[in-house]
Structure formats: structure tokens, C-alpha cells
Amino acid sequence: DGYSDYIFKSVNNIPGVKILPAERLNVYDVITSEHLLFSRDGLKRAVEVFGE
């Protein structure tokens, strides 16, 4: 599934928050976001998928 249940439950009801696994990250979401927050494992996975 790409993310922990506790993270999903924590942010699910916050307006404007979008949660997705590193594999689904895309340029549009990055450039239209005011902030990006990664878990340590999520950042490692994003670097594996997209490179540094």
C-alpha cells in the first residue's frame, strides 16, 4: 500500500493534505504543493525511484 495506516489516519481529515506512496509522486504534485513531508523510508524510496 505504500504508507502506514497510522499516517493515513492522522492526516486523512486535514483539508488540503494529500498522501501518496513515493511511486505515485509526480511533478505536478511537487510544484503545486506549498510543503512536502516525507517519512525517512518514503524519502529513501523516492530517491530510489527518481534518483537524486
Secondary structure, 3 states (H helix, E strand, C coil): CCCCHHHHHHHCCCCCCCCCCHHHCCHHHHHCCCCCCCCHHHHHHHHHHHCC
